[in-house]
Amino acid sequence: MRSGEDFDIIIGLLGFWALVLLAVTIYMEVTAQPALGWALGLLATVLALWGMIRLRRKLPERTSRRLS
């Protein structure tokens, strides 16, 4: 099913940005700069990632193979 693959792509992108925001938030905290905005962005990204993973679990497993 194509929609399951689309969910996987979105989950990957959200995971990447969650890691980037985590690194920026840690850097801002360590250097004593304001990090509230970065932390709220991280929270929103993690919540979106969690929601996408929950939605993805309801879809059937991928069974199609890629053709070369």
C-alpha positions in Angstrom: 0.0 0.0 0.0 1.4 3.3 -1.0 0.1 5.3 1.9 2.2 3.2 4.4 5.3 4.1 2.5 4.4 7.8 2.6 3.9 7.5 6.4 7.4 6.0 6.6 8.9 8.9 4.7 7.2 11.5 6.9 8.3 9.6 10.1 11.9 9.6 8.9 11.8 13.3 8.2 10.2 14.1 11.6 12.8 11.9 13.3 15.7 13.7 11.5 14.3 17.1 12.5 13.7 15.9 16.1 17.4 15.0 16.3 18.5 18.4 14.9 16.3 20.3 17.3 17.5 18.2 20.2 21.1 19.0 19.3 20.3 22.7 19.0 18.4 22.8 22.3 21.2 21.1 24.1 23.7 23.5 22.6 21.6 26.5 23.6 21.2 25.2 27.2 25.0 24.5 27.6 25.9 28.0 26.3 23.3 29.7 28.5 21.3 31.1 25.7 17.5 31.2 25.6 16.3 27.8 24.5 12.6 27.8 25.3 11.6 28.3 21.6 13.9 25.5 20.5 12.6 23.2 23.3 8.9 24.0 22.3 9.8 23.2 18.7 11.3 19.9 19.8 8.2 19.1 21.8 6.0 19.8 18.8 8.1 17.6 16.6 8.3 14.7 19.0 4.5 14.9 19.5 4.0 14.9 15.7 6.4 11.9 15.4 4.5 10.0 18.1 1.2 10.7 16.4 2.5 9.5 13.0 3.9 6.3 14.5 0.6 5.6 16.1 -1.2 6.2 12.8 1.3 4.0 10.9 0.7 1.1 13.2 -2.9 1.0 12.1 -2.0 0.5 8.5 -1.2 -2.9 7.0 2.4 -4.0 6.6 4.2 -3.3 3.3 4.1 -6.3 1.1 5.2 -4.9 -2.2 8.8 -5.2 -3.5 10.7 -2.7 -5.4 11.3 -3.5 -9.0 14.8 -2.7 -10.3 
